[in-house]
Amino acid sequence: MELRVDCRLSPAGERTPQVVWFGSRPVAVQAVVDRWYGREHQWWKVDTAEGAYILREDAEGAWDLAAVPHA
């Protein structure tokens, strides 16, 4: 399944996930819970109405669903 993430720019110029697209199904991000950086990737833990997801973006801008954490 294709994963796409729409982002907005914060006032500081950082991109923040707003909508996660699972194929043609959009899921709105309610909050960014955490964000961390690696050498070749960035990760975001986001809350949605469906639960939490951990998203990973590589240096080329490709997104992956890295994990679905359990409560």
N, C-alpha and C positions, 0 to 999 in steps of 0.2 A: 504494500500500500504506500502510495506517495504521501510524504509529509511535507507540508509547507507551513511557514510561520510568517504572519504579518506583524511588523514591528512599528513602533512609533519612536520618535526621538525625544529624549528627556530634555529639560532645559540645559543640562550640562553637555548635551550632544551624544549621550549614550543611547544605543538602541535597546528597546524594551519590548518583549513579546506581548502582543495584544490578542491575537487570534491564532489558534493552531488548527490547521486544516488536515484532517485525516481523509485523504482522497477528496471527495466533494463535500464532506461534512465539516462545518466550522464549529469550533469549540472556543468560546470566549475565555480569555485569561482574566480571572478576578483579582489576582495579586501575584506578584513575584515574591516568593518567600525567601529565596537565597540565590546567589549568583557567585560563580567562581571561575577562575581562569587556569588553563593549562598551557603548555608550550604550543600545542597545535589546535586546541579546542577551547570553547567557552561553554559553560553549563548554566542552566537556569532551572531552579525548582519553582514550578508555578502551581497555583491553586486554580481549579475550574469548578463549575457546578458538578462535574463528573468525578471530581477527586483531584489528587495531585499527580503531576507528571514531571519527570526530569528530562529536559530537552538539551541536546548537544548540537553546537554549530561548529563546523570546521573552518579552516582559514579561507576556503573558497566560497563560503556562504551556504554550504549544504547542511540541512538539518536532519537529525535523527532523534527518535524517541529512545533515550538512553535507559530509562527505567520508569516503572509505575510503582512508587513506594506504597506500602500498606500502612494504614493508620497505626 
